[in-house]
């Protein structure tokens, strides 16, 4: 059993009204599962994340433009304090987004 659930068991009679205990247990288990999933998907270390400057150099664009796109949520990113960081999944998604835009431009009627 989850340690958080164990802690709830000790205070059940003091805090949780009758009939709501099972719902609370279920909610705590769902929350714990969601946190585990997020942790599993998160980068293991900061070394796996690129700064806006590093990614901008790879993409041959301005770091400012990249930060502006991230700030407007037009590209995927991680926000750590006031800093923007980009993981492998973010970069793959950005590349796929640019491919889709490129395909759309080529398929437009009258596009040269």
DSSP file (Angstrom, degrees, kcal/mol; ACC not computed):
  #  RESIDUE AA STRUCTURE BP1 BP2  ACC     N-H-->O    O-->H-N    N-H-->O    O-->H-N    TCO  KAPPA ALPHA  PHI   PSI    X-CA   Y-CA   Z-CA
    1    1 A X              0   0    0      0, 0.0     2,-0.1     0, 0.0     5,-0.0   0.000 360.0 360.0 360.0 149.3    0.0    0.0    0.0
    2    2 A X    >>  -     0   0    0      1,-0.1     4,-2.0     2,-0.0     3,-0.5  -0.401 360.0-128.7 -65.1 136.9    1.1    3.6   -0.7
    3    3 A X  H 3> S+     0   0    0      1,-0.2     4,-2.1     2,-0.2     5,-0.2   0.841 109.8  57.5 -57.5 -33.7    2.7    5.3    2.3
    4    4 A X  H 3> S+     0   0    0      1,-0.2     4,-1.6     2,-0.2    -1,-0.2   0.888 106.1  49.3 -64.5 -37.2    0.3    8.3    1.9
    5    5 A X  H <> S+     0   0    0     -3,-0.5     4,-1.9     2,-0.2    -2,-0.2   0.896 107.5  54.8 -68.0 -39.5   -2.6    5.9    2.2
    6    6 A X  H  X S+     0   0    0     -4,-2.0     4,-1.1     1,-0.2    -2,-0.2   0.909 106.9  50.8 -58.6 -42.0   -1.1    4.4    5.4
    7    7 A X  H  X S+     0   0    0     -4,-2.1     4,-0.8     1,-0.2     3,-0.3   0.877 107.8  53.1 -65.0 -36.3   -0.9    7.9    6.9
    8    8 A X  H >X S+     0   0    0     -4,-1.6     3,-0.8     1,-0.2     4,-0.6   0.882 101.5  60.6 -65.3 -36.3   -4.5    8.5    6.0
    9    9 A X  H >< S+     0   0    0     -4,-1.9     3,-0.7     1,-0.3     4,-0.3   0.856 100.9  53.6 -59.9 -35.2   -5.5    5.3    7.8
   10   10 A X  H 3< S+     0   0    0     -4,-1.1    -1,-0.3    -3,-0.3    -2,-0.2   0.761 117.6  35.4 -73.7 -23.1   -4.2    6.6   11.1
   11   11 A X  H <X>S+     0   0    0     -3,-0.8     4,-2.3    -4,-0.8     5,-0.6   0.270  82.8 112.7-112.4  11.8   -6.2    9.8   11.0
   12   12 A X  H <X5S+     0   0    0     -3,-0.7     4,-1.3    -4,-0.6    -1,-0.1   0.907  81.3  42.0 -52.3 -51.5   -9.4    8.5    9.3
   13   13 A X  H  45S+     0   0    0     -4,-0.3    -1,-0.3     1,-0.2    -2,-0.1   0.786 116.9  49.0 -71.2 -26.4  -11.6    8.9   12.3
   14   14 A X  H  45S+     0   0    0     -3,-0.4    -1,-0.2    -4,-0.1    -2,-0.2   0.852 128.4  12.1 -80.9 -35.0  -10.2   12.3   13.2
   15   15 A X  H  <5S+     0   0    0     -4,-2.3     2,-0.5    -7,-0.2    -3,-0.2   0.806 107.1  72.1-115.8 -41.8  -10.3   14.0    9.8
   16   16 A X  S  <<S-     0   0    0     -4,-1.3    -1,-0.1    -5,-0.6     5,-0.1  -0.712  72.5-130.5 -94.4 123.0  -12.4   12.2    7.1
   17   17 A X    >   -     0   0    0     -2,-0.5     3,-1.8     1,-0.1     4,-0.4  -0.311  41.0 -84.5 -65.1 152.2  -16.2   12.1    7.4
   18   18 A X  T 3  S+     0   0    0      1,-0.2    -1,-0.1     2,-0.2    -5,-0.0  -0.244 114.7  23.8 -55.5 142.4  -17.9    8.8    7.1
   19   19 A X  T 3  S+     0   0    0     -3,-0.1     4,-0.3     1,-0.1    -1,-0.2   0.217 109.9  74.5  86.9 -15.3  -18.6    7.7    3.5
   20   20 A X    <>  +     0   0    0     -3,-1.8     4,-2.2     2,-0.1     5,-0.2   0.495  69.0  86.7-106.1  -5.6  -15.8    9.8    2.0
   21   21 A X  H  > S+     0   0    0     -4,-0.4     4,-2.6     1,-0.2     5,-0.2   0.929  89.0  48.8 -61.8 -47.3  -12.8    7.7    3.1
   22   22 A X  H  > S+     0   0    0      1,-0.2     4,-2.5     2,-0.2    -1,-0.2   0.891 111.8  49.9 -62.8 -39.1  -12.9    5.4    0.1
   23   23 A X  H  > S+     0   0    0     -4,-0.3     4,-2.4     2,-0.2    -1,-0.2   0.894 111.1  49.5 -64.5 -39.2  -13.1    8.4   -2.3
   24   24 A X  H  X S+     0   0    0     -4,-2.2     4,-2.4     2,-0.2    -2,-0.2   0.916 110.5  49.7 -66.4 -42.8  -10.2   10.0   -0.5
   25   25 A X  H  X S+     0   0    0     -4,-2.6     4,-2.3     1,-0.2    -2,-0.2   0.931 111.8  48.8 -60.2 -46.7   -8.1    6.8   -0.8
   26   26 A X  H  X S+     0   0    0     -4,-2.5     4,-2.4     1,-0.2    -2,-0.2   0.912 111.3  50.2 -60.3 -43.4   -8.9    6.5   -4.5
   27   27 A X  H  X S+     0   0    0     -4,-2.4     4,-2.5     1,-0.2    -1,-0.2   0.902 110.3  49.0 -63.6 -41.8   -8.0   10.2   -5.0
   28   28 A X  H  X S+     0   0    0     -4,-2.4     4,-2.5     2,-0.2    -1,-0.2   0.900 111.8  49.3 -65.3 -40.2   -4.6    9.8   -3.2
   29   29 A X  H  X S+     0   0    0     -4,-2.3     4,-2.2     2,-0.2    -2,-0.2   0.904 111.8  48.6 -66.4 -40.7   -3.8    6.7   -5.3
   30   30 A X  H  X S+     0   0    0     -4,-2.4     4,-2.3     2,-0.2    -2,-0.2   0.910 112.3  48.9 -63.7 -42.9   -4.7    8.5   -8.5
   31   31 A X  H  X S+     0   0    0     -4,-2.5     4,-2.3     2,-0.2    -2,-0.2   0.916 110.9  49.8 -63.4 -43.5   -2.6   11.4   -7.6
   32   32 A X  H  X S+     0   0    0     -4,-2.5     4,-2.3     1,-0.2    -1,-0.2   0.896 111.2  49.6 -62.9 -40.4    0.4    9.2   -6.6
   33   33 A X  H  X S+     0   0    0     -4,-2.2     4,-2.2     2,-0.2    -1,-0.2   0.899 110.7  50.0 -65.4 -40.6    0.1    7.4  -10.0
   34   34 A X  H  X S+     0   0    0     -4,-2.3     4,-2.3     2,-0.2    -2,-0.2   0.895 111.0  49.0 -65.3 -39.7    0.0   10.7  -11.9
   35   35 A X  H  X S+     0   0    0     -4,-2.3     4,-2.5     2,-0.2    -2,-0.2   0.918 110.1  50.9 -66.0 -43.3    3.1   11.9  -10.1
   36   36 A X  H  X S+     0   0    0     -4,-2.3     4,-2.2     1,-0.2    -2,-0.2   0.903 110.7  49.8 -60.4 -40.6    4.9    8.6  -10.8
   37   37 A X  H  X S+     0   0    0     -4,-2.2     4,-1.7     2,-0.2    -2,-0.2   0.912 111.0  48.7 -65.1 -42.5    4.0    9.0  -14.5
   38   38 A X  H  X S+     0   0    0     -4,-2.3     4,-1.3     1,-0.2    -2,-0.2   0.907 111.5  49.4 -63.4 -41.7    5.2   12.6  -14.6
   39   39 A X  H  < S+     0   0    0     -4,-2.5     3,-0.2     1,-0.2    -1,-0.2   0.893 109.3  52.5 -65.0 -39.3    8.5   11.7  -12.9
   40   40 A X  H  < S+     0   0    0     -4,-2.2    -1,-0.2     1,-0.2    -2,-0.2   0.843 113.4  43.8 -65.2 -33.1    9.0    8.8  -15.3
   41   41 A X  H  < S+     0   0    0     -4,-1.7    -1,-0.2    -5,-0.1    -2,-0.2   0.642  96.3  95.4 -86.1 -15.8    8.5   11.1  -18.3
   42   42 A X  S  < S-     0   0    0     -4,-1.3    -3,-0.0    -3,-0.2    -4,-0.0  -0.404  90.3 -92.2 -75.3 151.4   10.7   13.9  -16.9
   43   43 A X        -     0   0    0      1,-0.1    -1,-0.1    -2,-0.1     3,-0.1  -0.321  29.1-132.6 -60.2 145.8   14.3   14.2  -17.9
   44   44 A X  S    S+     0   0    0      1,-0.1     2,-0.3    -3,-0.1    -1,-0.1   0.887  82.4   4.3 -69.6 -39.0   16.6   12.3  -15.5
   45   45 A X  S >  S-     0   0    0      1,-0.0     3,-1.6     0, 0.0     4,-0.2  -0.934  74.1-107.1-143.7 166.0   19.0   15.2  -15.2
   46   46 A X  G >  S+     0   0    0     -2,-0.3     3,-1.4     1,-0.3    -1,-0.0   0.701 111.8  73.5 -67.1 -17.8   19.5   18.8  -16.3
   47   47 A X  G 3  S+     0   0    0      1,-0.3    -1,-0.3     3,-0.0    -3,-0.0   0.718  89.8  59.2 -68.0 -19.4   22.2   17.5  -18.6
   48   48 A X  G <  S+     0   0    0     -3,-1.6     2,-0.4     2,-0.1    40,-0.3   0.499  95.2  79.7 -86.3  -4.0   19.4   16.1  -20.8
   49   49 A X  S <  S-     0   0    0     -3,-1.4     2,-0.3    -4,-0.2    38,-0.2  -0.848  70.1-145.5-106.5 139.9   17.8   19.6  -21.3
   50   50 A X  E     -A   86   0A   0     36,-2.8    36,-2.2    -2,-0.4     2,-0.1  -0.782  15.5-126.4 -99.6 147.2   19.1   22.2  -23.7
   51   51 A X  E  >  -A   85   0A   0     -2,-0.3     4,-2.4    34,-0.2     5,-0.2  -0.365  31.3-104.6 -78.0 168.4   19.0   25.9  -23.0
   52   52 A X  H  > S+     0   0    0     32,-0.7     4,-2.5     1,-0.2     5,-0.2   0.872 123.6  53.1 -61.5 -36.5   17.3   28.3  -25.4
   53   53 A X  H  > S+     0   0    0      2,-0.2     4,-1.9     1,-0.2    -1,-0.2   0.920 109.6  46.8 -65.6 -44.3   20.8   29.4  -26.5
   54   54 A X  H  > S+     0   0    0      2,-0.2     4,-1.7     1,-0.2    -2,-0.2   0.930 116.2  43.8 -64.8 -45.3   21.9   25.8  -27.2
   55   55 A X  H  X S+     0   0    0     -4,-2.4     4,-2.6     1,-0.2     5,-0.2   0.890 110.8  55.1 -68.4 -38.5   18.8   24.9  -29.1
   56   56 A X  H  X>S+     0   0    0     -4,-2.5     5,-2.3    -5,-0.2     4,-1.0   0.883 106.1  52.6 -61.3 -37.9   18.8   28.2  -31.0
   57   57 A X  H  <5S+     0   0    0     -4,-1.9     3,-0.3     2,-0.2    -1,-0.2   0.917 111.0  46.4 -63.5 -42.6   22.3   27.4  -32.2
   58   58 A X  H  <5S+     0   0    0     -4,-1.7    -2,-0.2     1,-0.2    -1,-0.2   0.892 118.2  41.8 -65.3 -39.7   21.2   24.0  -33.5
   59   59 A X  H  <5S-     0   0    0     -4,-2.6    -1,-0.2    -5,-0.1    -2,-0.2   0.519 108.2-126.9 -85.1  -6.1   18.2   25.5  -35.2
   60   60 A X  T  <5 +     0   0    0     -4,-1.0     2,-0.3    -3,-0.3    -3,-0.2   0.961  69.1 113.8  55.0  56.3   20.2   28.5  -36.5
   61   61 A X  S   <S-     0   0    0     -5,-2.3    -1,-0.2    -6,-0.1     2,-0.2  -0.898  75.0 -75.0-143.8 172.9   17.8   31.0  -35.1
   62   62 A X     >  -     0   0    0     -2,-0.3     4,-2.0     1,-0.1     5,-0.2  -0.516  28.7-139.9 -73.7 134.5   17.7   33.7  -32.4
   63   63 A X  H  > S+     0   0    0     -2,-0.2     4,-2.6     1,-0.2     5,-0.2   0.859 105.7  57.8 -59.0 -34.1   17.5   32.5  -28.8
   64   64 A X  H  > S+     0   0    0      2,-0.2     4,-2.6     1,-0.2    -1,-0.2   0.918 104.9  49.0 -62.7 -44.2   15.1   35.4  -28.2
   65   65 A X  H  > S+     0   0    0      2,-0.2     4,-2.4     1,-0.2    -1,-0.2   0.917 111.6  49.8 -61.3 -43.3   12.8   34.1  -30.9
   66   66 A X  H  X S+     0   0    0     -4,-2.0     4,-2.1     1,-0.2    -2,-0.2   0.912 111.6  47.7 -62.9 -43.3   12.9   30.6  -29.4
   67   67 A X  H  X S+     0   0    0     -4,-2.6     4,-2.9     2,-0.2    -1,-0.2   0.895 110.9  52.0 -64.6 -39.3   12.1   32.0  -25.9
   68   68 A X  H  X S+     0   0    0     -4,-2.6     4,-1.7     2,-0.2    -2,-0.2   0.906 109.6  49.1 -63.3 -41.4    9.3   34.1  -27.3
   69   69 A X  H  <>S+     0   0    0     -4,-2.4     5,-2.6     1,-0.2     6,-0.9   0.900 113.9  46.2 -64.3 -40.4    7.8   31.0  -29.0
   70   70 A X  H ><5S+     0   0    0     -4,-2.1     3,-1.7     3,-0.2    -2,-0.2   0.912 109.6  54.0 -67.5 -42.1    8.0   29.1  -25.8
   71   71 A X  H 3<5S+     0   0    0     -4,-2.9    -1,-0.2     1,-0.3    -2,-0.2   0.833 109.9  47.4 -63.0 -32.1    6.6   32.0  -23.7
   72   72 A X  T 3<5S-     0   0    0     -4,-1.7    -1,-0.3    -5,-0.2    -2,-0.2   0.317 114.2-120.1 -90.7   8.9    3.5   32.1  -26.0
   73   73 A X  T < 5S+     0   0    0     -3,-1.7    -3,-0.2     2,-0.1    -2,-0.1   0.775  76.4 128.6  58.5  29.7    3.2   28.2  -25.7
   74   74 A X  S   <S+     0   0    0     -5,-2.6     2,-0.3    -6,-0.2    -4,-0.2   0.648  72.8  34.6 -86.8 -16.2    3.6   27.8  -29.5
   75   75 A X  S    S-     0   0    0     -6,-0.9    -2,-0.1    -9,-0.1    -1,-0.1  -0.978  95.1-101.9-133.4 150.1    6.4   25.3  -29.0
   76   76 A X        +     0   0    0     -2,-0.3     2,-0.3    14,-0.3    18,-0.1  -0.409  54.9 142.8 -71.0 146.4    6.8   22.6  -26.2
   77   77 A X        -     0   0    0     -2,-0.1     2,-0.4    -7,-0.1     9,-0.2  -0.968  46.3-110.9-166.2 172.5    9.2   23.4  -23.5
   78   78 A X  E     -B   85   0A   0      7,-3.1     7,-2.8    -2,-0.3     2,-0.6  -0.962  24.5-146.6-116.1 139.3   10.0   23.0  -19.8
   79   79 A X  E     -B   84   0A   0     -2,-0.4     2,-0.6     5,-0.2     5,-0.2  -0.933  15.8-179.5-108.6 119.8   10.0   26.1  -17.5
   80   80 A X  E >   -B   83   0A   0      3,-2.7     3,-2.2    -2,-0.6     2,-0.4  -0.914  68.0 -54.1-119.2 101.9   12.4   26.0  -14.7
   81   81 A X  T 3  S-     0   0    0     -2,-0.6     0, 0.0     1,-0.3     0, 0.0  -0.536 120.3 -24.2  63.6-124.4   12.0   29.2  -12.8
   82   82 A X  T 3  S+     0   0    0     -2,-0.4     2,-0.3    -3,-0.1    -1,-0.3   0.354 121.3  97.8 -97.8   5.7   12.4   32.0  -15.3
   83   83 A X  E <   - B   0  80A   0     -3,-2.2    -3,-2.7   -32,-0.0     2,-0.4  -0.713  64.9-139.2-100.7 145.5   14.4   29.8  -17.7
   84   84 A X  E     - B   0  79A   0     -2,-0.3   -32,-0.7    -5,-0.2     2,-0.3  -0.866  22.6-177.4-100.6 133.8   13.2   27.8  -20.7
   85   85 A X  E     -AB  51  78A   0     -7,-2.8    -7,-3.1    -2,-0.4     2,-0.4  -0.952  12.5-150.6-131.0 152.3   14.6   24.3  -21.2
   86   86 A X  E     -A   50   0A   0    -36,-2.2   -36,-2.8    -2,-0.3     2,-0.1  -0.982   9.1-163.7-130.5 123.3   14.0   21.8  -24.1
   87   87 A X     >  -     0   0    0     -2,-0.4     4,-2.5   -38,-0.2     5,-0.2  -0.379  40.7 -93.1 -95.4 177.2   14.1   18.0  -23.8
   88   88 A X  H  > S+     0   0    0    -40,-0.3     4,-2.7     1,-0.2     5,-0.2   0.909 126.1  49.9 -58.1 -45.0   14.4   15.4  -26.5
   89   89 A X  H  > S+     0   0    0      1,-0.2     4,-2.3     2,-0.2    -1,-0.2   0.895 110.3  51.1 -63.0 -39.0   10.6   15.0  -26.7
   90   90 A X  H  > S+     0   0    0      2,-0.2     4,-2.5     1,-0.2   -14,-0.3   0.934 111.5  47.2 -61.7 -46.0   10.2   18.8  -27.0
   91   91 A X  H  X S+     0   0    0     -4,-2.5     4,-2.6     1,-0.2    -2,-0.2   0.911 111.3  50.6 -64.6 -43.1   12.8   19.0  -29.8
   92   92 A X  H  X S+     0   0    0     -4,-2.7     4,-2.1     1,-0.2    -1,-0.2   0.903 112.0  48.1 -60.9 -41.1   11.2   16.0  -31.7
   93   93 A X  H  X S+     0   0    0     -4,-2.3     4,-2.3     2,-0.2    -2,-0.2   0.891 110.4  51.2 -67.7 -39.1    7.8   17.7  -31.4
   94   94 A X  H  X S+     0   0    0     -4,-2.5     4,-2.1     2,-0.2    -2,-0.2   0.924 110.6  49.3 -62.3 -44.1    9.2   21.1  -32.6
   95   95 A X  H  X S+     0   0    0     -4,-2.6     4,-1.9     1,-0.2    -2,-0.2   0.901 110.8  49.6 -63.1 -40.4   10.7   19.3  -35.6
   96   96 A X  H  X S+     0   0    0     -4,-2.1     4,-2.2     1,-0.2    -1,-0.2   0.895 108.8  53.3 -64.6 -39.3    7.5   17.6  -36.4
   97   97 A X  H  X S+     0   0    0     -4,-2.3     4,-2.0     1,-0.2    -2,-0.2   0.904 109.2  48.5 -61.8 -41.0    5.6   20.9  -36.2
   98   98 A X  H  X S+     0   0    0     -4,-2.1     4,-2.3     1,-0.2    -1,-0.2   0.857 109.2  53.1 -70.1 -33.4    8.0   22.5  -38.7
   99   99 A X  H  X S+     0   0    0     -4,-1.9     4,-2.6     2,-0.2    -1,-0.2   0.916 108.8  49.8 -64.1 -42.5    7.6   19.5  -41.0
  100  100 A X  H  X S+     0   0    0     -4,-2.2     4,-2.2     2,-0.2    -2,-0.2   0.902 111.6  47.8 -64.3 -40.9    3.8   19.9  -40.9
  101  101 A X  H  X S+     0   0    0     -4,-2.0     4,-2.2     2,-0.2    -1,-0.2   0.907 111.9  50.7 -65.2 -41.5    4.1   23.6  -41.7
  102  102 A X  H  X S+     0   0    0     -4,-2.3     4,-2.0     1,-0.2    -2,-0.2   0.913 111.1  47.8 -63.6 -43.2    6.5   22.9  -44.5
  103  103 A X  H  X S+     0   0    0     -4,-2.6     4,-1.9     1,-0.2    -1,-0.2   0.901 110.7  52.0 -62.9 -41.4    4.1   20.3  -46.0
  104  104 A X  H  X S+     0   0    0     -4,-2.2     4,-0.6     1,-0.2    -2,-0.2   0.890 109.3  49.5 -64.5 -39.0    1.2   22.7  -45.7
  105  105 A X  H >< S+     0   0    0     -4,-2.2     3,-0.6     1,-0.2    -1,-0.2   0.896 111.5  48.7 -67.0 -39.9    3.1   25.5  -47.5
  106  106 A X  H 3< S+     0   0    0     -4,-2.0    -1,-0.2     1,-0.2    -2,-0.2   0.833 111.1  50.0 -69.8 -30.7    4.1   23.1  -50.4
  107  107 A X  H 3< S+     0   0    0     -4,-1.9    -1,-0.2    -5,-0.2    -2,-0.2   0.511  83.5 112.4 -88.3  -3.6    0.6   21.8  -50.9
  108  108 A X  S X< S-     0   0    0     -3,-0.6     3,-1.7    -4,-0.6     2,-0.1  -0.466  77.2-110.2 -68.3 136.4   -1.1   25.3  -51.0
  109  109 A X  T 3  S+     0   0    0      1,-0.2     3,-0.1    -2,-0.2    -1,-0.1  -0.463 103.3  19.3 -64.9 137.3   -2.5   26.1  -54.5
  110  110 A X  T 3  S+     0   0    0      1,-0.3     2,-0.3    -2,-0.1    -1,-0.2   0.442  88.1 140.4  83.9  -0.8   -0.5   28.9  -56.1
  111  111 A X    <         0   0    0     -3,-1.7    -1,-0.3     1,-0.1    -5,-0.0  -0.593 360.0 360.0 -77.0 135.5    2.6   28.3  -53.9
  112  112 A X              0   0    0     -2,-0.3    -1,-0.1    -3,-0.1    -6,-0.1   0.445 360.0 360.0 -97.1 360.0    5.8   28.6  -55.8
